[in-house]
Amino acid sequence: MPRYAFEDFPVGCEIDCGSRVVDRDEVLSFAAAYDPQPLHLDEQAAQASVLGGLSASGWHTCAMVMRLMCDAYLLDSTSQGSPGIDNLRWLKPVRPGDTLSVRMVVQEARVSQSRPAIGLVRSQWQVRNHHGELVLTMEGWGMFGRREAGNDR
Amino acid sequence: MPRYAFEDFPVGCEIDCGSRVVDRDEVLSFAAAYDPQPLHLDEQAAQASVLGGLSASGWHTCAMVMRLMCDAYLLDSTSQGSPGIDNLRWLKPVRPGDTLSVRMVVQEARVSQSRPAIGLVRSQWQVRNHHGELVLTMEGWGMFGRREAGNDR
């Protein structure tokens, strides 16, 4: 039986999703595969760019946040996926060597009217670097099986 | 001098960003690194899941779309980055072997009031599989140097 079900995400609930160091080689390999803009790939070009130095692709940051969410609660939950994300904002450059930490804040939670065994949870994720600066925020709905509905596997 | 500047993205402009086959090994390796939910990693678990079969992480789909955008116009443009994404929707599962194609549609374009050498472009990206089904849509602002401002490097 998973540890986390819909009932564990009431409005106002905050979950510390832990932290992760941004690895320079991984910044470069992600960029080479998916976002080969010079400011993610080349130190000199990055220095001259709007970001003022090498920085992770915004999608790489999202992927790192997803991994922290998985390890913090999603893999041990009744999650049934997400329809999408709203208000994704890349607020500051994410640099190799930065330590990112993620906090989830539940903004809304309700049982699905069409599928009462499922609950819908709207959360905001706040991502900070080791200077305490917000580098990314995003919001989204998650679908979780309800423990009370016996639908927790 | 880059090929694409702000002036090349008028409202209503549509850009075909080409296509890409979803590679099974890449689906598995992306999931192992960033989104190790069984429905992205394990064929049997995926069959039993809400998605009914192995499917790419939603963030992997975003990353593949980014690469198509890069190759279609971004790498040869006056792009100065993006503040974020709105209304990201994962509409259908993306399967290994699917061919994804991406279309960009410009919805709004205006010169920045605070930085007149820059233009702001709001676009929607529509991602379809080889059956013609929409699998992902998202919207976002991009910042591009203006050719007319001589700011195209």
Interface residues (C-beta under 8 A of the other chain):
Chain A: F30 A33 Y34 D35 P36 Q37 L39 V50 L51 S57 G58 W59 H60 C62 A63 M64 M66 R67 C70 L74 L75 S79 Q80 G81 S82 P83 G84 I85 D86 N87 L88 R89 W90
Chain B: F30 A33 Y34 D35 P36 Q37 L39 V50 L51 S57 G58 W59 H60 C62 A63 M64 M66 R67 C70 L74 L75 S79 Q80 G81 S82 P83 G84 I85 D86 N87 L88 R89 W90
